[in-house]
Amino acid sequence: MARKNATIYDIAKLAKTSTATVSRVLSNSGYPVKEELRQRVLEAAKKLNYTPNLLGRQLKTKETRDIAVIIPNISNPFYPSIVLGVEDAAREKGYNVLLCDSYRNPQLEIAYLNSMAKKQVRGIIISSISQNQRFLKELVSRGFNIVAFDQNVTFPCNRISFDYVKGGFLATEHLIKLGHKKIAFISAPLTRASRKGVFEGYLKALKHYKLDVNKELILINDKEQEINNEIYEYENGIELVKRFLKIKDMPTAIFAVNDMTAIGVIQGLKSFGVKVPDDVSVVGFDNIFISEMIEPPLTTIEQPKYEMGKLAATLLIDRLQNEGDKKYIEINMSPTLIIRKSTKPL
């Protein structure tokens, strides 16, 4: 005979309290309950192996417990860490996460935004790749709960931001302090706010240390590669090495816009017999998990990716649970230089 699932009535009986109190505790309603009583309810629920009927709750309230995450490329190791943070924070609060990959396609991104709004998800966490923010702005103005990350927004919005400019400065400064004066910058097109910020930091560091900005050392691909190419930034790094090696009086260091590009750069240099860091020092940006595994291990800038995801979900859910609060919140996160073995003094 199948074992009957425990109900809030069973918990109330064991905890010697009312079903209303049990409901308030288990739903995190915010209604004041004495800590001793709250713990008693939680202990009773644990002892009875209570599993909440989320579907039943949604049918009764006609309210979902779903939030969506829209990212540009799940195959880029930067994004899974963020998604993991989102999922962990959402699970703690009793929310489900719907993951959407826009494949760096602005039209698909808008289609996802439309679809998620129609599905009545409670809110959306998004890293937008679209240059036109009109649709996103319209959703926010209609009261839809949005948290943006890894992008600049031109309108008031809840967001998790990262100081890409400072990160670009720290990476370039590290190379300068090692004695490098000819430092190349390698990147995919500056179509994303993160890439623009990193490049701005590179230029600021050169200016701060009174080094010339040589356009010949700025190697930026003209266009994004195919949308369905999962390793386009890695391949971009390999491709731009060919241009780098044609520079007269070759630079002694390379700052790549992100780790995937930097890993491509290292592989490209190796294929031409150029040793890292003996011949050329290389710095990346992001500190994805692969950066520590390659040879040589990559010097890079740490972005707290998991923490960014967790904060984004926490911010979104806090807004959902305090809908009367209309003040937008921006949380700024700072970079850290991680020194490994892909750089060395001249």
C-alpha positions, -999 to 999 in steps of 0.1 A, spaced: 0 0 0 14 34 -10 24 57 18 2 88 21 20 121 16 22 143 47 0 174 46 1 207 65 -26 193 88 -1 165 98 26 191 104 3 213 124 -7 183 146 29 173 152 41 209 158 11 217 180 1 248 161 -25 259 135 -25 251 98 -23 288 91 10 291 109 24 261 91 14 276 58 30 309 66 63 293 77 65 269 47 56 296 21 81 322 36 52 347 35 70 372 56 42 371 82 58 374 117 62 340 134 82 334 166 115 318 158 110 289 183 76 281 166 91 285 131 118 259 140 92 236 155 72 237 122 103 231 101 114 202 123 80 186 120 80 190 82 114 174 81 104 145 103 73 138 81 93 141 49 69 168 38 70 177 0 50 208 -10 25 204 -38 38 233 -59 15 224 -88 -16 225 -66 -5 258 -51 -1 273 -86 -35 261 -97 -51 276 -66 -34 309 -68 -31 310 -106 5 322 -100 36 304 -113 68 300 -94 88 302 -126 116 327 -135 135 327 -168 171 332 -177 181 344 -212 218 341 -221 236 344 -254 256 312 -255 254 283 -230 285 266 -246 307 295 -234 320 284 -200 313 318 -186 275 314 -185 270 279 -169 285 292 -137 260 321 -137 231 298 -144 242 275 -115 241 305 -92 207 315 -104 194 279 -99 208 275 -64 193 308 -52 159 301 -69 157 266 -55 163 280 -20 133 302 -25 111 276 -41 113 289 -76 118 271 -109 143 283 -136 135 282 -173 167 285 -194 167 302 -229 198 304 -251 195 332 -277 226 319 -297 236 356 -300 206 362 -322 187 394 -313 155 382 -331 155 350 -311 162 369 -279 131 391 -285 110 360 -293 121 345 -260 112 377 -241 78 377 -258 72 340 -251 82 343 -214 60 373 -209 30 354 -224 38 323 -203 34 347 -173 68 338 -157 73 359 -126 104 376 -139 134 374 -163 172 375 -157 188 385 -190 222 391 -206 210 408 -237 231 409 -269 207 432 -288 218 468 -296 182 479 -296 168 478 -260 134 492 -269 115 459 -263 133 453 -230 126 488 -219 89 484 -228 86 453 -206 102 471 -177 79 501 -182 49 478 -181 59 466 -146 75 433 -157 103 422 -133 137 422 -151 172 419 -138 199 426 -164 235 414 -161 267 415 -183 254 445 -202 248 483 -202 212 494 -201 201 529 -211 170 530 -189 163 524 -152 164 487 -144 174 463 -117 209 451 -127 240 432 -116 270 451 -130 307 443 -132 335 468 -135 349 457 -168 369 489 -172 388 483 -140 393 447 -150 408 457 -183 430 483 -165 443 457 -140 452 431 -167 471 457 -188 487 472 -157 500 437 -147 518 434 -181 532 469 -179 546 463 -144 563 432 -158 581 455 -182 560 451 -213 555 482 -234 542 468 -266 510 451 -256 485 439 -282 448 438 -276 428 409 -293 391 407 -294 359 397 -312 338 428 -324 331 453 -296 294 447 -299 289 438 -262 292 461 -233 317 438 -216 341 438 -245 338 476 -248 345 480 -211 376 457 -212 390 476 -242 384 510 -224 404 497 -194 432 486 -217 434 521 -232 432 538 -198 461 518 -185 483 527 -215 474 564 -210 480 562 -173 515 548 -178 522 571 -206 525 544 -233 515 551 -269 483 537 -283 494 519 -315 464 510 -337 485 483 -353 484 465 -319 446 466 -317 434 434 -334 396 433 -335 377 410 -358 353 428 -382 323 407 -376 308 380 -353 313 345 -366 284 322 -374 256 322 -348 257 284 -345 295 283 -340 299 273 -304 336 280 -301 337 312 -322 357 332 -297 383 304 -293 386 303 -331 388 341 -333 418 340 -310 436 315 -333 427 335 -364 439 368 -350 473 353 -340 480 352 -378 476 390 -379 496 394 -347 526 376 -361 527 399 -391 533 430 -369 567 444 -375 587 444 -343 564 419 -327 548 429 -293 560 410 -262 525 407 -247 489 401 -256 458 410 -236 428 390 -249 392 402 -243 382 370 -226 396 336 -216 381 317 -246 399 341 -269 431 339 -248 431 301 -250 427 303 -288 456 328 -288 479 304 -269 470 275 -291 476 297 -322 510 309 -309 521 273 -301 512 262 -337 537 287 -350 564 277 -325 559 308 -303 564 300 -266 541 314 -239 553 331 -218 590 329 -229 584 347 -262 550 363 -256 530 368 -223 492 363 -225 465 376 -202 428 367 -204 396 378 -187 368 359 -169 387 331 -150 366 303 -165 375 269 -151 394 258 -183 419 287 -178 436 269 -149 438 236 -169 456 247 -201 494 248 -205 506 272 -193 478 281 -168 463 314 -178 468 347 -160 434 363 -160 408 385 -144 384 369 -120 347 376 -124 326 362 -95 303 344 -120 284 321 -96 279 350 -71 266 372 -100 240 346 -108 230 340 -72 227 378 -66 207 382 -98 182 356 -87 180 369 -51 174 404 -63 147 393 -87 129 371 -61 132 399 -34 114 422 -59 87 396 -65 81 393 -28 81 430 -23 61 442 -53 53 476 -37 89 486 -38 95 503 -71 130 515 -65 155 500 -89 187 484 -75 221 481 -91 247 458 -75 283 465 -86 309 437 -85 347 442 -87 375 423 -106 405 405 -91 437 398 -109 446 361 -109 483 356 -117 493 322 -131 521 311 -155 512 327 -189 530 359 -180 565 367 -170 588 397 -167 608 409 -197 
